[in-house]
Amino acid sequence: MAAKDLSEALKLVLGTVAATAANPGVVNLVRAPADQPNTCQFAFGSPGSVEGPLNVLKADGTIVCTSRAPGSAGVRGTYAGADWLAPALSGPLLLAPATDPLTGDAVALSTAPIGADGVMVAFIRLEPVGPTLASRYGGSRKMEYR
């Protein structure tokens, strides 16, 4: 059951990343001039046993929009120089484990290119996965998931 839960949650994240990257509004967002005001508001409810933010990045790694809470780590900054950025611009990518350089969190990341102009990326935090699965499926034997 735990494996099915995790598999379904990851499929939902992958689908969300791909569909959002193909949205014409997101394409326009990454193509907008840097001096244009950004009124992006993004919500992403993490499904099932996974959690983490969804981000829209320009091709240079600059964050255009994020579902992270205002004021939290990783809201502002750039992913320029991240080893996964260039491959993510040319095709979908699923990578784990990785480290989110803006927060230091251990993550799995799912990406989809936004044309040649940017990338959609979900950072799935790995630390809470085991405890979440244990609380759901550990039962009376208090099984651990790592």
C-alpha positions in Angstrom: 0.0 0.0 0.0 2.8 2.4 0.9 4.5 1.8 -2.5 1.2 2.4 -4.3 0.6 5.6 -2.4 4.0 6.9 -3.2 3.8 5.9 -6.8 0.4 7.6 -7.3 1.7 10.8 -5.6 4.8 10.9 -7.8 2.6 10.4 -11.0 0.5 13.3 -9.9 3.5 15.5 -9.4 5.0 14.5 -12.8 1.6 15.2 -14.5 1.3 18.6 -12.7 4.8 19.7 -13.7 4.2 18.7 -17.4 0.8 20.3 -17.6 1.8 23.5 -15.9 4.9 23.8 -18.1 2.6 23.6 -21.2 0.2 26.3 -19.9 0.4 29.3 -22.2 0.2 31.7 -19.2 3.4 30.1 -17.8 5.1 30.4 -21.1 4.3 34.1 -21.2 5.5 34.4 -17.6 9.0 33.2 -18.4 9.1 35.3 -21.6 8.1 38.5 -19.9 10.8 41.2 -19.6 12.6 41.4 -16.3 11.3 44.9 -15.6 7.6 43.9 -16.0 5.9 43.5 -12.7 5.3 39.9 -11.7 1.9 39.2 -10.2 2.3 35.5 -10.1 0.4 33.6 -7.4 1.0 29.9 -7.4 -0.7 27.3 -5.3 0.4 23.7 -5.2 -1.1 21.2 -2.8 1.3 18.4 -2.4 -0.4 15.1 -3.0 -0.4 12.0 -0.7 2.9 11.2 0.9 5.0 13.9 -0.8 5.4 17.5 -0.2 7.4 20.4 -1.6 7.1 23.5 -3.8 6.5 24.0 -7.5 8.7 26.7 -9.2 8.8 28.4 -12.5 12.3 29.3 -13.5 13.8 31.3 -16.4 16.4 29.6 -18.5 19.1 31.3 -16.4 17.7 29.7 -13.2 16.0 32.9 -11.9 12.8 32.1 -9.9 9.8 33.7 -11.7 7.1 32.2 -9.6 6.9 29.7 -6.7 4.4 28.0 -4.5 6.6 28.5 -1.5 5.2 30.7 1.3 6.2 34.3 1.2 9.3 34.9 3.4 10.3 31.3 3.4 13.7 30.0 2.3 13.9 29.6 -1.5 11.4 32.2 -2.4 14.0 34.5 -3.9 17.2 33.5 -5.6 18.5 31.6 -8.5 19.3 28.1 -9.5 22.0 29.3 -12.0 24.8 26.8 -12.0 22.6 23.9 -10.7 23.9 20.7 -12.4 20.3 19.7 -13.4 19.3 23.0 -14.9 20.8 22.6 -18.5 19.4 19.0 -18.9 16.0 20.2 -17.6 15.8 22.8 -20.3 16.0 20.2 -23.0 13.6 17.6 -21.6 11.8 16.2 -18.6 13.9 15.1 -15.7 13.3 13.1 -12.6 16.3 13.2 -10.3 16.8 11.8 -6.7 18.5 12.3 -4.4 19.5 15.9 -5.0 19.9 19.0 -2.8 17.9 22.2 -3.2 20.8 24.7 -3.2 18.5 27.5 -1.8 17.1 25.6 1.2 19.6 22.8 1.7 16.7 20.2 1.7 17.3 16.7 0.4 14.9 16.4 -2.6 13.7 14.5 -5.6 13.1 16.9 -8.4 10.8 16.6 -11.4 11.2 19.1 -14.2 9.6 19.9 -17.6 10.9 22.5 -20.0 8.9 25.6 -20.7 9.8 25.9 -24.4 13.4 27.1 -24.6 12.7 29.9 -22.2 12.5 28.2 -18.8 11.7 25.2 -16.7 9.0 24.0 -14.4 10.4 22.2 -11.3 8.9 20.5 -8.3 11.1 19.9 -5.4 9.8 16.9 -3.4 11.3 17.0 0.1 12.6 13.6 1.0 12.9 14.0 4.8 9.1 13.8 5.5 8.4 10.8 3.2 9.4 8.1 5.6 7.6 9.5 8.6 4.4 10.2 6.5 4.3 6.7 5.2 5.0 5.3 8.7 2.1 7.3 10.2 -0.2 6.0 7.5 0.9 2.4 7.1 3.1 1.6 10.2 0.2 0.1 12.1 0.4 -1.3 15.6 3.9 -2.7 14.9 5.2 0.8 14.4 7.0 -0.1 11.1 9.6 2.4 9.9 10.0 3.7 6.3 13.4 5.0 5.3 
